[in-house]
Amino acid sequence: MNEEENVHHLHHAITDVMQAWGRSYEIVIVDDGSTDHTFPLLEEIAKRDTHLRVVKFRRNFGQSAAMGAGFELARGEVVVTMDGDLQNDPQDIPLVVAELEKGYDVVSGWRKNRKDKLIIRKVPSTIANRLIRKTTQVSLHDTGCSLKAYSRDVVNKISLYGELHRFIPALARVEGARIGEVVVNHRERKFGQSKYNLTRTFRVIMDLTTLNLLLKYLTKPLHFFGGLTLVFNALGIATLLYSAFHTAENSLATEELNVLMSLGFLLIAAGINFLLFGLIANMVVKTGKKRDERLHEMAALNHL
Amino acid sequence: MPIETQISPRAAELPARLDDDEISGNGRAATMPKISVIVPTHNNGSDVQAIYRALRLGLENYGESFELIFVDDASTDNTYAQLLDLARRDRQVKLIRMRTSFGEASALDAGLRHALGQKLVFATARVRVNMQSLPQLLRKLDDGFDLVVGWRTPRQDSGVNRLVSWMFNWLMQKQGNLQLHDINSSVIATYRSVLENITFYGNLNVFIPVLAARQGYKVSEEQIEQLPGAFRKSVHVAEYIQRLLDIITVIFLTKYSKKPLHFLGFFGIIFTFAGLAMNLYLFVYRILGFGAIAGRPLLLLGALLLVIGLQMISIGLIGEMIIYTHAREIKEYNIETVVGE
């Protein structure tokens, strides 16, 4: 969105690379509700270039939605994503695609030499990447790099929502995809304003927690809730036994006994509640498509 | 929702007439109306005739072909009998009767299913406005807006009603980034395509402008005269509480429906940490030998907060699971155009 100055350069750069490379291609540009002249410009270019397709959103729906719409519309056997700000080098497109064709389902770019201000971008990014590697078990150096190549079946399988576009490799991993990485160029922003900020990093960490819980327990929610049930019931029973023991010895004041008994009952009630949550979660997951089924489909597709 | 009767002379003849129109094409625009006006009624016996006359007059002045769809939400007075009479005399009137009262959103939905026009006007008989000025809303629609809300002016309601209405508007303006004076007027002109992209149920029809704005449609307003008299003087507390709950629903639907754990997790973490901090304090207190803690109510409060916090996180997680398993069926964006095929 609002990448007016970049649009021409982007289109030229991609077209040059793709023409030189000689493969059949299409360019899908998603205009995420930009308010400047981006869309009329794109429309004009699309009139001249039949390779270009432009999707215009009614308002700004965010990067995940934009990527989701792009995935929905793209028709290629291989789908390459990149930002509109030209920080990724279109020259690297053949590179990531070649890597993908070595037998991966997702290939991510790795901006080894980032051209950003050190403190506000590189440091949070390094921390976030380390966290992502730890929690999702996808060992990429640079998950945040927008330049990525996807095989058709990964594009068909994953559904993007919220702000999950940052974790597509992790989502693909759940579907059993093989994930590769290749070093790519990274350039300074020539035009426009960078839209990155520090608060985004916090949201990433929030999302990461969500994703971690989700991916770990999606197929077995009872493990999560059952664990909580066990802990709380054990604590509750222990508290009740403790107070019973001391009552027998007559060493507790009445008000102390009251508090302890209430605590025990509270903990047991909480434990039972968690068990019920677990049952509901189980129903929810069962009514959705099972992961195993999706994996089978994936395997079947791969063998075709 | 079961619909008891549907009286519509044109619906039965529609296929033949469509062919007819295609062949002759001599400007017989009346076959497929351009505008459908949907009017839910519920015990409005005294107003029906006036509404009908005002609507006809206004729309004839506007000049495009139209149909009037009355959806009678199981009135118990003579509303239905009067409407039935109108439908028999006027071929532009369609009448739908609900088997029992399903509420306004359902009435609107039923009307929508039977509407043939591309432009839709929704004007409930509950709100007394001068229906003759409805075309002003349609003209604004012609100016390039996707949805136009009728702004009742001057307001004729009681002070309490106006205060509640003002608060409601203020809240909704914060939510939907909408600068409207009278979001809950229930008089709306819009296009079929807009309503097809919005889900409304229960009482959520009041929020159509907000939901449309969230989808990126251009929403505007136009003044419409409110008729004096017969406004409600009593204040129904239950109704306002329900309205408040509806607002919470809409806020949740528009902001957090796709990331419940962001919302519930935030509060959950606060509660959990507050509870943990209290019990940690007591633990240290006990370990350092300052005294017994069994009798301290703080112990109970801490445990309670911890439990509530964890339950919030759990419910958020369940929400995430629901969305994750159904994400494929929900589209999160609204495409205006696709260029290049």
Contacts between the chains, C-beta under 8 A, distances in Angstrom:
chain1	res1	chain2	res2	distance
A	33	B	216	6.4
A	42	B	339	7.0
A	43	B	339	5.3
A	46	B	339	4.6
A	46	B	340	4.3
A	50	B	340	6.8
A	52	B	339	8.0
A	52	B	340	5.4
A	53	B	338	6.6
A	53	B	339	6.7
A	53	B	340	4.0
A	53	B	341	7.1
A	54	B	337	7.8
A	54	B	338	7.1
A	54	B	339	4.2
A	54	B	340	6.1
A	55	B	335	5.8
A	55	B	337	7.7
A	55	B	338	5.3
A	55	B	339	8.0
A	56	B	335	6.9
A	56	B	336	4.6
A	56	B	337	4.8
A	56	B	338	7.6
A	56	B	339	7.5
A	57	B	216	6.7
A	57	B	333	5.6
A	57	B	334	6.6
A	57	B	335	6.3
A	57	B	336	6.5
A	58	B	215	6.2
A	58	B	216	2.8
A	58	B	217	6.5
A	58	B	334	4.4
A	58	B	335	7.2
A	58	B	336	4.7
A	59	B	215	7.4
A	59	B	216	3.1
A	59	B	334	7.5
A	61	B	216	7.7
A	61	B	332	6.4
A	61	B	333	4.2
A	61	B	334	7.3
A	64	B	332	7.3
A	65	B	332	4.7
A	65	B	333	3.9
A	66	B	333	7.4
A	68	B	331	8.0
A	68	B	332	6.7
A	68	B	333	6.9
A	69	B	333	5.5
A	69	B	335	6.5
A	73	B	338	7.1
A	159	B	327	4.0
A	159	B	328	4.6
A	160	B	327	7.8
A	161	B	258	5.2
A	161	B	323	6.8
A	161	B	327	4.8
A	161	B	330	7.1
A	161	B	332	5.5
A	162	B	258	4.8
A	162	B	259	4.6
A	162	B	323	8.0
A	163	B	259	7.5
A	206	B	262	6.2
A	206	B	265	7.4
A	207	B	259	8.0
A	207	B	262	8.0
A	209	B	261	7.9
A	209	B	265	7.4
A	210	B	259	7.3
A	210	B	261	4.7
A	210	B	262	7.3
A	210	B	265	7.2
A	210	B	320	6.1
A	213	B	261	7.6
A	213	B	317	5.8
A	213	B	320	7.5
A	214	B	317	7.5
A	214	B	320	5.4
A	214	B	321	7.0
A	214	B	324	6.0
A	217	B	317	7.4
A	218	B	321	6.3
A	218	B	324	6.5
A	221	B	317	7.8
A	221	B	318	7.7
A	221	B	321	6.6
A	224	B	317	7.3
A	225	B	314	6.6
A	228	B	310	6.6
A	228	B	314	7.4
A	232	B	307	7.5
A	243	B	294	8.0
A	252	B	294	6.9
A	253	B	295	6.3
A	255	B	295	5.0
A	256	B	292	7.0
A	256	B	294	4.1
A	256	B	295	4.1
A	257	B	294	8.0
A	259	B	294	6.1
A	259	B	295	5.6
A	259	B	296	6.9
A	259	B	297	6.5
A	259	B	299	6.1
A	259	B	300	5.9
A	260	B	294	5.3
A	262	B	300	5.7
A	263	B	299	6.2
A	263	B	300	5.7
A	263	B	303	5.6
A	266	B	300	6.9
A	266	B	303	5.7
A	266	B	304	6.3
A	266	B	307	6.7
A	267	B	303	6.5
A	267	B	307	7.5
A	270	B	307	4.1
A	270	B	310	7.6
A	270	B	311	7.4
A	273	B	307	8.0
A	273	B	311	6.4
A	274	B	310	7.6
A	274	B	311	7.6
A	274	B	314	6.6
A	277	B	311	7.5
A	277	B	314	4.8
A	277	B	315	7.2
A	277	B	318	6.4
A	280	B	318	6.1
A	281	B	317	7.3
A	281	B	318	5.0
A	281	B	321	5.8
A	284	B	318	6.3
A	284	B	321	5.1
A	284	B	322	5.2
A	284	B	325	6.6
A	285	B	321	5.8
A	285	B	325	6.4
A	287	B	325	7.2
A	288	B	321	7.8
A	288	B	324	7.6
A	288	B	325	2.5
A	288	B	326	6.4
A	289	B	325	6.8
